[in-house]
C-alpha cells in the first residue's frame, strides 16, 4: 500500500539537494575566478623589455613589481591624467617578460622609482586552495544556508512550497478535553459511536468472535448539531490521537497535490495508530464523479486516492476515519459503500428532552436564578440546534450583566430566544401613530386567530416593538408539548393564523399594507407542501409532485411534475389560501370588540404576555354573555 515517501525516497531527495548545492557553488566559483582574472589583467598592456628600459631612463616608472614570470610596471601619472586603475593605483600599468639583467636593480633605483618590491608567489597548491577551494566552500555554505532557510519558510503551513504536505492537526485527549459527557441531545449518535470507542479500548473482545473494526463512520446532519464535537468526543473517550482537517485542505490548483496529501495523512495515521482521522465537510472532495464538462480533475484524483487508501489500510491497527457533511446526497456512491464508510450516523436537531439536556450542559458554568425553568426554554426553541442553544445561553448571560444582575433569570433566557428569532429591539425606529395602530391590530389579529381555533399553539407574547431583523412586531406562540406530526386541520388552522394579520387590516382599516409579506410567504409554503408533498389534496390524491433537496441545509423543493401539473398545483394552492383567508376574516369580524379592546391595550403597553392576552379575551367573552 502506498503510504507517502519512503526512507529511500527521502535519501534520494537529500542527495539531489546536495548535488544542486555543489553545482551551484562550482558555477559561482568559476564565474568569480573568471571575473577576477579579467579585472586584474585587463588594465595591464604588454611592452618590450627595451621599452621598459627606455621608461626607466625617462623616469616615467613609479613602481616595478617582480613576479615569477613577468615584470609589472606602473607608470607615473601625467599631469591632469585621471586615475584609471581598478584597484586604486595611479597611472597606467604595463607588463613585460623577465630577462636575466644583473643591472636591473641599479636601473630601477637610478630612475627614482618610489616603490620597489620583489614578490615571492605562493606554491601552485596554495594558489589553487586560495582561488578555488576556499571560495567554493564559502559559496557552498552560504547558498546552502540561504536556500534551506527559504525552503523551510516556503514549506510552512500556507507557503507556496507546502502544497504537497499534509496540513492536519493532531489533538491528544488532554488538548481536546471533550468526552461523551459534553455531548447532549444525541444519544443515538453516541450509541453508534460507542462501539468504536470500545473496540479501540478492548479490541480482543471483538476479534475473539470474528468482528472487525468499522473503517469509517459518516456523521450527517444540519449545521450546528455537534458533528465535530462528537468526533472529538470519540477521540477523547478512546484516549487516542485525533487528526482533524477539512475536505477543502486537500483541494489545490495543482493536479496531484490533494492525492499526495491523502497519502501523507494516512502515512501519519498508521504511524500513530490507533487514532481517529476526522475529515470535516467531506463533500468538498467526495462529490459524485459525473464526467461532465465542469468536472474537477484535481478533486476527482484526490477522491480516487482517498478511496484507494481506505481500501488499502489495515483496520485492525485501529485507524478510524470519521467524516462529516450536511450534503450526503452529493457524495460519490463508492465513498459510501460498506468497507469505506461502514456506518451513517445521523446527527439531527434535538428533540424537547435533547434541547433541555443541551441547555443543562451549557449552563454548568452560568449562575442561574431560582426562577429559571429550562423546560420552558426548551419548548420555546423548537427546531434549534445545539449551537443555537449555546448562543441563547450566552446571550442571556450577557443580558444579565448588561442589566447589572449577578444571576441569569428566566426573562433573560426568554429575551435571548427572541433575539435569536427576531433580533434585538430596535429602539431608534420610531413609527407614526397610524403605523403603530396598524401593527397592533395586525398582531392581535394573529393572536385572536390562534385563540379562537382548536388546533393551534397558545400565545406566549405579543409585541409591537420593532426588531433588527425587520419585524415591526410579532406574536410568539409556545407549544404545550413536542409534536412530530401535523394533521390537515392543524395545517389549515396554522395558515389561517398566518393570514389573520392581513385580515385584521382589511376588517378594521379596509386596506392592506406590506407588513404581511412574511406571513404570506409562510402560508403559501405550507399550502404548497400540503398539495405537492403531503398528499392532502383531493385533486392530486397521494402523488408526490415535489421532493426536498439539500434536506439538512435550505431544504428547497424540487418539482417532479410537468408544467401543466405545476399550473394545476398553483390553482390548488390558491384555493387553499382563499379558503383560509375568508375564514380568518370571518373570525375577526365576529370578534371585533375583543380585537379593538386588546389592540388598545397593546398600543398602551407595547408588549403583553400570553396570560394578559387570555385574561382580556375572557373578560370580553364575559361582557358579551352579560349582554345576552
Helices and strands as residue ranges (DSSP letters): H 7-41, E 44-46, H 49-57, E 61-66, E 71-75, E 93-96, H 104-110, E 115-118, H 124-128, I 129-133, H 134-154, G 160-162, E 169-171, H 173-176, G 180-182, H 187-201, H 203-207, E 216-220, H 227-238, E 241-246, G 247-250, H 257-271, E 275-280, H 283-286, H 297-312, G 315-317, E 319-325, G 328-330, H 333-336, E 343-346, H 352-362, H 374-380, H 386-402, H 410-422, H 433-451, E 458-463, E 474-478, H 488-509, G 514-516, H 517-532, E 546-549, E 556-559, H 563-590, H 592-605, E 607-609, H 610-627
